[in-house]
């Protein structure tokens, strides 16, 4: 299965690149975590 990642930075009026980097980094990390969990044969979910 081919997974295409298309990330479009949010349009903000702020000129701070650090904010955009933190947001994009968080989104990317969250995506990688979800992809990792979904790719596991035996997902370890401990939801109460």
PDB file of N, CA, C and O in Angstrom:
ATOM      1  N   UNK A   1       0.850  -1.194   0.000  1.00  0.00           N
ATOM      2  CA  UNK A   1       0.000   0.000   0.000  1.00  0.00           C
ATOM      3  C   UNK A   1       0.883   1.241   0.000  1.00  0.00           C
ATOM      4  O   UNK A   1       1.813   1.363   0.798  1.00  0.00           O
ATOM      5  N   UNK A   2       0.579   2.139  -0.893  1.00  0.00           N
ATOM      6  CA  UNK A   2       1.365   3.365  -0.989  1.00  0.00           C
ATOM      7  C   UNK A   2       0.757   4.462  -0.132  1.00  0.00           C
ATOM      8  O   UNK A   2      -0.434   4.757  -0.232  1.00  0.00           O
ATOM      9  N   UNK A   3       1.578   5.056   0.700  1.00  0.00           N
ATOM     10  CA  UNK A   3       1.097   6.137   1.555  1.00  0.00           C
ATOM     11  C   UNK A   3       1.731   7.446   1.109  1.00  0.00           C
ATOM     12  O   UNK A   3       2.946   7.623   1.192  1.00  0.00           O
ATOM     13  N   UNK A   4       0.892   8.355   0.637  1.00  0.00           N
ATOM     14  CA  UNK A   4       1.400   9.643   0.185  1.00  0.00           C
ATOM     15  C   UNK A   4       1.139  10.695   1.256  1.00  0.00           C
ATOM     16  O   UNK A   4       0.001  10.919   1.668  1.00  0.00           O
ATOM     17  N   UNK A   5       2.206  11.327   1.691  1.00  0.00           N
ATOM     18  CA  UNK A   5       2.063  12.358   2.712  1.00  0.00           C
ATOM     19  C   UNK A   5       2.077  13.734   2.055  1.00  0.00           C
ATOM     20  O   UNK A   5       3.090  14.164   1.503  1.00  0.00           O
ATOM     21  N   UNK A   6       0.951  14.408   2.124  1.00  0.00           N
ATOM     22  CA  UNK A   6       0.882  15.760   1.569  1.00  0.00           C
ATOM     23  C   UNK A   6       0.602  16.728   2.709  1.00  0.00           C
ATOM     24  O   UNK A   6      -0.520  16.812   3.208  1.00  0.00           O
ATOM     25  N   UNK A   7       1.628  17.451   3.109  1.00  0.00           N
ATOM     26  CA  UNK A   7       1.469  18.368   4.236  1.00  0.00           C
ATOM     27  C   UNK A   7       1.388  19.804   3.748  1.00  0.00           C
ATOM     28  O   UNK A   7       2.288  20.293   3.064  1.00  0.00           O
ATOM     29  N   UNK A   8       0.305  20.470   4.105  1.00  0.00           N
ATOM     30  CA  UNK A   8       0.155  21.877   3.751  1.00  0.00           C
ATOM     31  C   UNK A   8       0.210  22.706   5.029  1.00  0.00           C
ATOM     32  O   UNK A   8      -0.677  22.600   5.876  1.00  0.00           O
ATOM     33  N   UNK A   9       1.240  23.526   5.175  1.00  0.00           N
ATOM     34  CA  UNK A   9       1.383  24.340   6.383  1.00  0.00           C
ATOM     35  C   UNK A   9       0.170  25.240   6.577  1.00  0.00           C
ATOM     36  O   UNK A   9      -0.330  25.817   5.611  1.00  0.00           O
ATOM     37  N   UNK A  10      -0.299  25.365   7.785  1.00  0.00           N
ATOM     38  CA  UNK A  10      -1.462  26.220   8.063  1.00  0.00           C
ATOM     39  C   UNK A  10      -1.138  27.678   7.761  1.00  0.00           C
ATOM     40  O   UNK A  10      -0.029  28.149   8.012  1.00  0.00           O
ATOM     41  N   UNK A  11      -2.121  28.378   7.220  1.00  0.00           N
ATOM     42  CA  UNK A  11      -1.903  29.785   6.886  1.00  0.00           C
ATOM     43  C   UNK A  11      -2.118  30.641   8.131  1.00  0.00           C
ATOM     44  O   UNK A  11      -3.223  30.709   8.669  1.00  0.00           O
ATOM     45  N   UNK A  12      -1.065  31.281   8.571  1.00  0.00           N
ATOM     46  CA  UNK A  12      -1.169  32.110   9.772  1.00  0.00           C
ATOM     47  C   UNK A  12      -0.626  33.502   9.494  1.00  0.00           C
ATOM     48  O   UNK A  12       0.186  33.694   8.589  1.00  0.00           O
ATOM     49  N   UNK A  13      -1.077  34.463  10.275  1.00  0.00           N
ATOM     50  CA  UNK A  13      -0.615  35.832  10.083  1.00  0.00           C
ATOM     51  C   UNK A  13       0.693  36.042  10.831  1.00  0.00           C
ATOM     52  O   UNK A  13       1.347  37.072  10.670  1.00  0.00           O
ATOM     53  N   UNK A  14       1.072  35.073  11.641  1.00  0.00           N
ATOM     54  CA  UNK A  14       2.302  35.191  12.411  1.00  0.00           C
ATOM     55  C   UNK A  14       3.506  34.897  11.528  1.00  0.00           C
ATOM     56  O   UNK A  14       3.461  34.007  10.679  1.00  0.00           O
ATOM     57  N   UNK A  15       4.577  35.645  11.733  1.00  0.00           N
ATOM     58  CA  UNK A  15       5.778  35.464  10.923  1.00  0.00           C
ATOM     59  C   UNK A  15       6.781  34.567  11.642  1.00  0.00           C
ATOM     60  O   UNK A  15       7.930  34.438  11.221  1.00  0.00           O
ATOM     61  N   UNK A  16       6.334  33.955  12.722  1.00  0.00           N
ATOM     62  CA  UNK A  16       7.235  33.113  13.504  1.00  0.00           C
ATOM     63  C   UNK A  16       7.353  31.739  12.864  1.00  0.00           C
ATOM     64  O   UNK A  16       6.372  31.002  12.781  1.00  0.00           O
ATOM     65  N   UNK A  17       8.550  31.397  12.412  1.00  0.00           N
ATOM     66  CA  UNK A  17       8.755  30.102  11.763  1.00  0.00           C
ATOM     67  C   UNK A  17       8.848  29.003  12.803  1.00  0.00           C
ATOM     68  O   UNK A  17       8.632  27.833  12.486  1.00  0.00           O
ATOM     69  N   UNK A  18       9.166  29.359  14.044  1.00  0.00           N
ATOM     70  CA  UNK A  18       9.275  28.353  15.098  1.00  0.00           C
ATOM     71  C   UNK A  18       7.908  27.741  15.374  1.00  0.00           C
ATOM     72  O   UNK A  18       7.796  26.535  15.596  1.00  0.00           O
ATOM     73  N   UNK A  19       6.871  28.572  15.360  1.00  0.00           N
ATOM     74  CA  UNK A  19       5.519  28.081  15.610  1.00  0.00           C
ATOM     75  C   UNK A  19       5.117  27.093  14.525  1.00  0.00           C
ATOM     76  O   UNK A  19       4.562  26.033  14.816  1.00  0.00           O
ATOM     77  N   UNK A  20       5.399  27.443  13.270  1.00  0.00           N
ATOM     78  CA  UNK A  20       5.059  26.567  12.154  1.00  0.00           C
ATOM     79  C   UNK A  20       5.842  25.269  12.257  1.00  0.00           C
ATOM     80  O   UNK A  20       5.318  24.200  11.946  1.00  0.00           O
ATOM     81  N   UNK A  21       7.091  25.355  12.691  1.00  0.00           N
ATOM     82  CA  UNK A  21       7.931  24.161  12.800  1.00  0.00           C
ATOM     83  C   UNK A  21       7.406  23.246  13.898  1.00  0.00           C
ATOM     84  O   UNK A  21       7.384  22.026  13.738  1.00  0.00           O
ATOM     85  N   UNK A  22       6.983  23.839  15.016  1.00  0.00           N
ATOM     86  CA  UNK A  22       6.468  23.038  16.124  1.00  0.00           C
ATOM     87  C   UNK A  22       5.171  22.346  15.724  1.00  0.00           C
ATOM     88  O   UNK A  22       4.959  21.177  16.047  1.00  0.00           O
ATOM     89  N   UNK A  23       4.304  23.073  15.018  1.00  0.00           N
ATOM     90  CA  UNK A  23       3.022  22.512  14.592  1.00  0.00           C
ATOM     91  C   UNK A  23       3.244  21.386  13.589  1.00  0.00           C
ATOM     92  O   UNK A  23       2.654  20.313  13.712  1.00  0.00           O
ATOM     93  N   UNK A  24       4.097  21.633  12.598  1.00  0.00           N
ATOM     94  CA  UNK A  24       4.346  20.626  11.574  1.00  0.00           C
ATOM     95  C   UNK A  24       5.046  19.422  12.187  1.00  0.00           C
ATOM     96  O   UNK A  24       4.763  18.283  11.816  1.00  0.00           O
ATOM     97  N   UNK A  25       5.956  19.667  13.118  1.00  0.00           N
ATOM     98  CA  UNK A  25       6.668  18.578  13.773  1.00  0.00           C
ATOM     99  C   UNK A  25       5.718  17.726  14.590  1.00  0.00           C
ATOM    100  O   UNK A  25       5.834  16.501  14.601  1.00  0.00           O
ATOM    101  N   UNK A  26       4.776  18.365  15.277  1.00  0.00           N
ATOM    102  CA  UNK A  26       3.809  17.637  16.091  1.00  0.00           C
ATOM    103  C   UNK A  26       2.898  16.804  15.206  1.00  0.00           C
ATOM    104  O   UNK A  26       2.624  15.643  15.510  1.00  0.00           O
ATOM    105  N   UNK A  27       2.431  17.389  14.117  1.00  0.00           N
ATOM    106  CA  UNK A  27       1.551  16.666  13.194  1.00  0.00           C
ATOM    107  C   UNK A  27       2.275  15.469  12.593  1.00  0.00           C
ATOM    108  O   UNK A  27       1.700  14.389  12.457  1.00  0.00           O
ATOM    109  N   UNK A  28       3.545  15.670  12.234  1.00  0.00           N
ATOM    110  CA  UNK A  28       4.325  14.595  11.636  1.00  0.00           C
ATOM    111  C   UNK A  28       4.553  13.483  12.649  1.00  0.00           C
ATOM    112  O   UNK A  28       4.440  12.302  12.320  1.00  0.00           O
ATOM    113  N   UNK A  29       4.874  13.864  13.881  1.00  0.00           N
ATOM    114  CA  UNK A  29       5.108  12.874  14.932  1.00  0.00           C
ATOM    115  C   UNK A  29       3.843  12.079  15.208  1.00  0.00           C
ATOM    116  O   UNK A  29       3.888  10.860  15.373  1.00  0.00           O
ATOM    117  N   UNK A  30       2.708  12.782  15.255  1.00  0.00           N
ATOM    118  CA  UNK A  30       1.425  12.123  15.508  1.00  0.00           C
ATOM    119  C   UNK A  30       1.103  11.151  14.380  1.00  0.00           C
ATOM    120  O   UNK A  30       0.607  10.050  14.622  1.00  0.00           O
ATOM    121  N   UNK A  31       1.388  11.565  13.142  1.00  0.00           N
ATOM    122  CA  UNK A  31       1.128  10.708  11.988  1.00  0.00           C
ATOM    123  C   UNK A  31       1.993   9.456  12.043  1.00  0.00           C
ATOM    124  O   UNK A  31       1.515   8.350  11.787  1.00  0.00           O
ATOM    125  N   UNK A  32       3.269   9.636  12.377  1.00  0.00           N
ATOM    126  CA  UNK A  32       4.184   8.500  12.452  1.00  0.00           C
ATOM    127  C   UNK A  32       3.747   7.537  13.549  1.00  0.00           C
ATOM    128  O   UNK A  32       3.815   6.321  13.368  1.00  0.00           O
ATOM    129  N   UNK A  33       3.303   8.064  14.675  1.00  0.00           N
ATOM    130  CA  UNK A  33       2.847   7.222  15.784  1.00  0.00           C
ATOM    131  C   UNK A  33       1.621   6.426  15.369  1.00  0.00           C
ATOM    132  O   UNK A  33       1.544   5.225  15.629  1.00  0.00           O
ATOM    133  N   UNK A  34       0.663   7.083  14.727  1.00  0.00           N
ATOM    134  CA  UNK A  34      -0.552   6.404  14.285  1.00  0.00           C
ATOM    135  C   UNK A  34      -0.223   5.350  13.245  1.00  0.00           C
ATOM    136  O   UNK A  34      -0.782   4.254  13.274  1.00  0.00           O
ATOM    137  N   UNK A  35       0.681   5.671  12.322  1.00  0.00           N
ATOM    138  CA  UNK A  35       1.074   4.732  11.272  1.00  0.00           C
ATOM    139  C   UNK A  35       1.783   3.529  11.888  1.00  0.00           C
ATOM    140  O   UNK A  35       1.598   2.394  11.448  1.00  0.00           O
ATOM    141  N   UNK A  36       2.598   3.790  12.914  1.00  0.00           N
ATOM    142  CA  UNK A  36       3.332   2.711  13.583  1.00  0.00           C
ATOM    143  C   UNK A  36       2.362   1.782  14.303  1.00  0.00           C
ATOM    144  O   UNK A  36       2.489   0.559  14.230  1.00  0.00           O
ATOM    145  N   UNK A  37       1.396   2.373  14.996  1.00  0.00           N
ATOM    146  CA  UNK A  37       0.418   1.569  15.729  1.00  0.00           C
ATOM    147  C   UNK A  37      -0.442   0.763  14.769  1.00  0.00           C
ATOM    148  O   UNK A  37      -0.771  -0.392  15.039  1.00  0.00           O
ATOM    149  N   UNK A  38      -0.805   1.375  13.648  1.00  0.00           N
ATOM    150  CA  UNK A  38      -1.667   0.700  12.675  1.00  0.00           C
ATOM    151  C   UNK A  38      -0.916  -0.411  11.949  1.00  0.00           C
ATOM    152  O   UNK A  38      -1.526  -1.368  11.472  1.00  0.00           O
ATOM    153  N   UNK A  39       0.403  -0.287  11.867  1.00  0.00           N
ATOM    154  CA  UNK A  39       1.189  -1.268  11.128  1.00  0.00           C
ATOM    155  C   UNK A  39       1.527  -2.484  11.991  1.00  0.00           C
ATOM    156  O   UNK A  39       2.030  -3.492  11.494  1.00  0.00           O
ATOM    157  N   UNK A  40       1.245  -2.374  13.281  1.00  0.00           N
ATOM    158  CA  UNK A  40       1.542  -3.491  14.177  1.00  0.00           C
ATOM    159  C   UNK A  40       0.526  -4.612  13.988  1.00  0.00           C
ATOM    160  O   UNK A  40      -0.670  -4.360  13.835  1.00  0.00           O
ATOM    161  N   UNK A  41       1.015  -5.855  13.999  1.00  0.00           N
ATOM    162  CA  UNK A  41       0.111  -6.997  13.879  1.00  0.00           C
ATOM    163  C   UNK A  41      -0.731  -7.141  15.142  1.00  0.00           C
ATOM    164  O   UNK A  41      -1.918  -7.461  15.081  1.00  0.00           O
ATOM    165  N   UNK A  42      -0.100  -6.901  16.275  1.00  0.00           N
ATOM    166  CA  UNK A  42      -0.809  -6.986  17.546  1.00  0.00           C
ATOM    167  C   UNK A  42      -0.732  -5.635  18.259  1.00  0.00           C
ATOM    168  O   UNK A  42       0.162  -5.397  19.071  1.00  0.00           O
ATOM    169  N   UNK A  43      -1.681  -4.762  17.943  1.00  0.00           N
ATOM    170  CA  UNK A  43      -1.684  -3.429  18.551  1.00  0.00           C
ATOM    171  C   UNK A  43      -1.887  -3.506  20.056  1.00  0.00           C
ATOM    172  O   UNK A  43      -2.791  -4.191  20.534  1.00  0.00           O
ATOM    173  N   UNK A  44      -1.050  -2.807  20.794  1.00  0.00           N
ATOM    174  CA  UNK A  44      -1.165  -2.827  22.254  1.00  0.00           C
ATOM    175  C   UNK A  44      -1.946  -1.604  22.703  1.00  0.00           C
ATOM    176  O   UNK A  44      -1.381  -0.537  22.943  1.00  0.00           O
ATOM    177  N   UNK A  45      -3.256  -1.781  22.813  1.00  0.00           N
ATOM    178  CA  UNK A  45      -4.094  -0.667  23.228  1.00  0.00           C
ATOM    179  C   UNK A  45      -4.507  -0.858  24.674  1.00  0.00           C
ATOM    180  O   UNK A  45      -5.054  -1.897  25.043  1.00  0.00           O
ATOM    181  N   UNK A  46      -4.240   0.153  25.489  1.00  0.00           N
ATOM    182  CA  UNK A  46      -4.591   0.059  26.907  1.00  0.00           C
ATOM    183  C   UNK A  46      -5.586   1.153  27.244  1.00  0.00           C
ATOM    184  O   UNK A  46      -5.373   1.957  28.152  1.00  0.00           O
ATOM    185  N   UNK A  47      -6.674   1.166  26.493  1.00  0.00           N
ATOM    186  CA  UNK A  47      -7.704   2.165  26.757  1.00  0.00           C
ATOM    187  C   UNK A  47      -8.657   1.656  27.823  1.00  0.00           C
ATOM    188  O   UNK A  47      -9.213   0.564  27.708  1.00  0.00           O
ATOM    189  N   UNK A  48      -8.838   2.456  28.853  1.00  0.00           N
ATOM    190  CA  UNK A  48      -9.758   2.056  29.926  1.00  0.00           C
ATOM    191  C   UNK A  48     -11.162   2.532  29.594  1.00  0.00           C
ATOM    192  O   UNK A  48     -12.091   2.300  30.368  1.00  0.00           O
TER     193      UNK A  48
END
